[in-house]
Amino acid sequence: MTTILVLYHSQGGNNRKMAMAVADGVNSIEGAGANLKDALEAGLDDLLACDGVVIGTPEYFGYLSGAVKDFFDRTYESARGRVFRKPYTVFVNAGNDGSGALRNIERICIGYQFKKVYEPIVVKGEITPEVLDACRLMGQTIAAGVSAGIY
């Protein structure tokens, strides 16, 4: 069974909608399952047990959410060397243009030595059905790619 950690933080509910759509996409792939976790509830065991990770954050003040940063702070030292080339991708619900949050998440993922396998989704404004469709496709793609051994 392929497990994809869908790690997110949401205060207003938009990132939760996006995360749930990603998880739906993962779960639609035979032999794959999503572990949908709020960043404040996720820990090292979730990261080590997954085969790939999708990271979702709102953008606050041009940066990722403190909850997602906290997850990375809590897991980094213990995960070092144990998550080499773990496939990942990102979605951002932007308050500005999303570039600051995305840039910082990608820098953190370089430190973890994750492997980026899908282009990020950055959304500013309303979470439309098209946005949720794109999130489902993101989940399907990472799950199918990991299951098939492509990533």
C-alpha distance (Angstrom), angle and dihedral (degrees) to the residues before:
residue distance angle dihedral
M1 . . .
T2 3.80 . .
T3 3.79 113.7 .
I4 3.79 122.4 -160.1
L5 3.79 117.5 -167.7
V6 3.81 109.0 -140.7
L7 3.79 100.2 -161.9
Y8 3.79 116.9 -174.4
H9 3.76 147.1 147.4
S10 3.78 125.1 -145.0
Q11 3.77 132.0 173.5
G12 3.79 100.4 167.2
G13 3.80 97.3 34.3
N14 3.81 100.9 -110.8
N15 3.80 95.6 103.6
R16 3.80 89.6 46.1
K17 3.83 89.2 55.6
M18 3.80 89.8 50.3
A19 3.82 92.4 46.0
M20 3.79 91.6 49.6
A21 3.81 90.2 51.6
V22 3.83 90.3 50.9
A23 3.82 89.5 49.3
D24 3.82 90.4 49.2
G25 3.80 88.4 53.8
V26 3.80 92.2 49.7
N27 3.80 91.8 47.6
S28 3.81 91.5 51.2
I29 3.83 90.4 66.5
E30 3.79 113.7 88.5
G31 3.79 111.0 -114.2
A32 3.81 94.0 16.4
G33 3.78 132.2 102.7
A34 3.78 135.4 -176.4
N35 3.78 124.3 -129.6
L36 3.83 99.0 -155.1
K37 3.80 108.7 -161.3
D38 3.76 136.5 169.4
A39 3.80 107.0 -129.3
L40 3.81 91.3 -120.4
E41 3.82 90.8 57.7
A42 3.81 98.3 40.4
G43 3.76 122.9 92.0
L44 3.77 146.0 173.9
D45 3.81 93.5 -72.0
D46 3.82 90.5 58.2
L47 3.79 91.0 50.8
L48 3.80 95.3 46.7
A49 3.81 93.6 45.1
C50 3.79 96.4 52.8
D51 3.79 127.4 87.2
G52 3.81 93.5 -149.6
V53 3.78 138.7 1.2
V54 3.79 136.0 -137.7
I55 3.80 113.5 -162.3
G56 3.80 120.6 -156.7
T57 3.77 125.8 -174.1
P58 3.74 141.0 161.5
E59 3.78 114.8 -127.5
Y60 3.78 114.4 -116.1
F61 3.80 120.0 -177.2
G62 3.79 90.2 -17.5
Y63 3.81 92.3 -53.9
L64 3.80 139.4 91.9
S65 3.80 118.8 -90.4
G66 3.78 118.2 -79.4
A67 3.80 90.3 -123.3
V68 3.81 92.9 58.9
K69 3.82 90.7 44.5
D70 3.82 88.3 49.8
F71 3.81 90.2 54.6
F72 3.79 90.0 53.5
D73 3.81 91.6 46.0
R74 3.81 91.7 51.0
T75 3.79 96.3 47.9
Y76 3.79 106.5 33.3
E77 3.80 102.8 88.9
S78 3.80 95.0 43.7
A79 3.82 93.6 42.7
R80 3.78 95.4 49.0
G81 3.77 110.5 121.1
R82 3.81 92.1 4.8
V83 3.83 100.1 80.9
F84 3.81 100.1 44.5
R85 3.84 111.3 161.6
K86 3.80 93.4 -5.7
P87 3.83 104.5 166.6
Y88 3.79 116.0 -111.2
T89 3.78 144.4 168.3
V90 3.80 135.8 -179.1
F91 3.78 142.3 -136.8
V92 3.80 124.1 -166.6
N93 3.78 130.8 -167.7
A94 3.80 97.9 -152.6
G95 3.77 127.0 -142.7
N96 3.80 90.8 -179.5
D97 3.79 116.8 11.3
G98 3.80 97.8 -52.2
S99 3.79 94.7 -121.5
G100 3.80 95.8 111.9
A101 3.79 94.9 50.3
L102 3.79 92.1 44.2
R103 3.80 94.1 47.1
N104 3.79 92.0 51.3
I105 3.81 95.0 46.5
E106 3.80 90.0 49.9
R107 3.82 90.7 50.0
I108 3.80 90.2 51.2
C109 3.82 90.5 48.7
I110 3.80 89.8 53.0
G111 3.82 87.2 56.3
Y112 3.80 90.3 52.4
Q113 3.82 88.8 46.2
F114 3.81 92.0 -125.9
K115 3.80 118.8 162.5
K116 3.82 116.8 -122.8
V117 3.81 107.7 -136.0
Y118 3.82 106.0 167.6
E119 3.77 134.4 36.8
P120 3.81 113.4 -101.1
I121 3.77 122.7 -106.2
V122 3.80 112.0 -132.6
V123 3.80 116.5 -176.3
K124 3.76 128.1 -176.0
G125 3.75 115.8 -171.1
E126 3.76 131.4 -0.6
I127 3.79 122.3 18.3
T128 3.80 98.9 -125.4
P129 3.80 129.2 -173.1
E130 3.83 86.7 -102.7
V131 3.81 90.5 56.9
L132 3.79 90.8 50.5
D133 3.82 90.4 48.1
A134 3.81 89.1 53.0
C135 3.81 89.6 50.4
R136 3.81 91.7 50.4
L137 3.81 89.3 50.8
M138 3.80 89.7 50.3
G139 3.80 89.9 54.0
Q140 3.80 93.0 46.1
T141 3.79 92.4 48.5
I142 3.79 98.2 50.2
A143 3.82 92.1 43.0
A144 3.81 94.0 48.0
G145 3.80 92.4 44.4
V146 3.79 93.5 49.8
S147 3.83 92.4 43.7
A148 3.81 91.0 51.3
G149 3.81 92.7 47.3
I150 3.82 92.5 -117.4
Y151 3.80 92.1 124.8
